[in-house]
Amino acid sequence: MSEREITSLVLQRLDARGRPLRRCGIRNRVRRQRLRWNWEMRRDPCLKRLFDLVFSTAVLCIFAPLFLLIAALIKLEDRGPVFFAQTRVGKYGRLFKMYKFRSMCIDAEKRLEELKAKNHHKEGVTFKIKDDPRITRVGKWLRKLSLDEMPQFFNVFFGDMSVVGPRPPVPREVALYTPADRRRLAVKPGITCIWQVSGRAEIDFSGQVALDVRYIESQSLLTDLKIAVQTIPAVLSGRGAC
C-alpha cells in the first residue's frame, strides 16, 4: 500500500469520527508534513551538488598553473602519458572513467599480479603496499601530497563524483564485496571522506567500510565542509600515504 493510500485511509477513519474543524486541522498537518518531507529529500542533494560545482570550479581555476607544472614533470621523466584513466564503480554500480595524474610506470597494471602477495591490506579486497616499485620518482611526491588525485575535480565538475564521499572502487574489488560492503555504493563516490582524514592507507578495508557507512548515515553540507577542511592537514602531514 502506498503512502498516499495509507494517508487517505487514515483520513477516512478520522472523518467518520471527528468534528469538521478537527478534520480540517489533521488534513493541513498531513499536507505540511508531506511538503516538508519532500523539501528535505530534494534540498540536501541540490545543496551538495551546488557545493561540488563551486568547489571543483574554484580548485580547477586556482591550481591550473600547478596542473601544467605537474604535467611537464611527468612528461619529462619517462615521456609517457600525463593522465591515468581507470574504470571505477560509482553510485548504484554505475561505471565511469576516473582520472589521475600518472604516478606509476606505464606497465603498472600488468605488474599488479606479481605484487599481490605483498598486499598491506590483509583482507585482500583493496590493494596497498609500502614502497611500491611501480611508482615513479615524480609519482612518489605526487602521492605523498595527494596531488595525483587533483584531476578528479574534473570528475566532480561533470557529476561522476562528489568532493566528499566514499572512494570509488575498481570493478575487481566490487566483485569481492559482501552485501554489507555494497552499502558504500549507495551514494556518489568522492575525493575524500572520513577515513581519508583518519589514517588514509593505514586503515584496512573493513574499517574503511565502517567509516563510509557512518558518513552515509550522517551526511550533510556541514559534514562535507568539515571533512574538506580536515583533509588539508591530513594531506600536508602525509600520514598514511603510500
N, C-alpha and C positions, 0 to 999 in steps of 0.2 A: 504494500500500500504506500502511495507517495505521500510526501509532506502535505501537499495541497488537500488530498483526500482525508488525511488524519485531521487537519485543521477544520475542514468542512464538517466532519462527523462530530468533533468536539463542540463546535458552534451550534450544530443542530440540537444536540442534547441540552446544551445550556439554554438555547432558545425555548425549549419545551418547558423549562423550569423557571428561568429568571425573569426579572422585570425588564421592560423595554430599555430603560436607562442603563441598567447593568449590562444588557446585551450589547448596547452601543459601545460602552466602555471597553468590554472584552474585545470586540472587533477591532477597535482602534489600537489597543495594546498589541494584539497579534500582528496588525499591519506594521506598527512601528518596529517590533522585534524582527519581522521579516526584512524590512528595509535596512535596519542596522546590520543584520547578518550579511545581507548581500553586499553592503558597502564595505564591511570588514574583509570579505572574501576578495573583493576587487581592488581595494585600496593598497594593501601591502605589496602584491606583485607589481602594481604600477609604480609605486614609490621605489621599489627595489630596481626596476628597470631604468627609471629615471636616474637613480644614483649610479648605476652601471654606466650609462651613456655619458653622464657628466664626468665621472671619474676617469673612464678609459680615454675620452677625448682629451682631457687635461694631460694625462700621462703621455699619450702619443705625441701631443704638440710640444710639451716641455722637454721631453727626452729624445726628440728627433735627432739632434746632433750626436748624442751618445749612441743611438742606433747606428748611425753612419760610421762612427769610430769602431764599434764592435764588429760591424760587417767587414771593415777594412782589415782588422786584425785577424779575423777568421780566414779571410781570403789569402792573406799574406803567409799564414802558417803552412797550409798544405794545398792551396788552390782549389779546395773543394767547395761545395755549396755552402752558402751562408746560413740558410734556414734548414731545419729538420721538421718535416711534416709527418705526423703519425696519426693513424686512426684511433680514436678514443670513443668511449661509450658515455653518452650524455643522459639527460633526463629520460626516464622510462625506456632506456635501452637504445635510444637513437644514436646512430653512428655519425661522427663528424671528424674533420681534419683539425688537429691541434698543432699549432706552430710554436717552435722554439728556436733560439739561436743554436746552431750545431755546436755541441761541446765535446763530441766524440769523433773518433776516426770514421772514415767513410763506410767501412765494412763492419760497424759496431753490431748491427742486428744479426749478422751472420756468425759473429763470435760469441753470441749470448749463450748458446748451448754448452760450450766448454767452460763457462764460468758459473753455471747454476749451482754447482756443488759448494761454492764459496758464499752462497746467499746469506747475508746478515740477518734476514727475516726468516726465522726457522719454520714458520708456518707455511712457507712456500707459495703463498698467493701473490704477494708483491716481491719485487727483486731489488735489493740494495746490497752493495759490497763496498768495503773500505778500499781506497786506493785502486779503483777500477782502472785496469791497464788500457782500456779503450779511450779514456778521457785525454784530450789534447792539452797542451800547455796553456793555451788561451782558455780552453774549456774549464780547466781547474779553477781559475779565478772567476769565471762567469758563474760557475756553480756555487762557489763559496759565498758570493754576494747575491745569488739567485737572479743574476742578470740574464741568464739563458731563458728565463721564463717571461721576459718582457714582451715578446711578440704575441703572447696570449691575450694582451689587451686588444688586439685586433679581433680575436675570438669573442671577447666581451662586447666590443663595439657592434659586431654583427649578430649578437644574440645567441651564439652557441654556448657561451659560458657566462658566469657572473664573477664579479670581483671576489665575493665571499661565497664559499660553498665547498662541498666535498671534492677532493681532487678527482679528475676524470680517469677512470681505469682503462687499461687496454683490453681488448676482447678476450685474450687468453687468461687474464685474471678473472674476468666476469664469469668465464666458463667454470671456474672453481668455487664460485660463490655459493653459500648456503642461502636458503630463503631469507634468513635473518640478515645476512650480509647485503642482500639486494635492496634493503631499506635505504642504502646510500644513493640509489638511483631515483629516489622519489622527488628530488629537486634538481635544478640546473647545477652542473658542476662549477667549481670556482678556482681562482688562482691561489687563494689562501683560505684557511679555515682554522678551527680551534687547535687541531693537532699540529699545524704548521707553527703556531706560536707557543706550543707546549713541548717541543722537542724534535719536531720535524722527522728526519730519517731514523732517529733513535727509538721511535715508538713502533712496536710491531703491529701487524695488520689488525688483530682483534682490538687493540687499543685505539687504532685509527677509526674503526667502525663505531666503537662506543662513543668517541668524541664527535664523530659526524652525526650520529643519531641524536646526540644531545643538542647539537646545533639545529638540526632539522625541527626538533620539537619545541625549540625556544627562539627560533629566528625572528628577527625584527630589524628595522632600519637602524635602530640604536645599537643592536648587537653587531651588525655589519660594520658600522663606524668604529666601534671599539676594537674589533678584530683587525680591521685595516690599519688602525693606529698602532696596535701591538705588534703587527707584522714588521714594522720598520726596525725596532731594536732587535727583534729576533733574527732578521736578515743580516744586520750590521755586525751582530755578535758572531755569526757563522755557526752557531750551536746546532748540531745535528745535521749539518750539510754534508753531503758526500757525492 
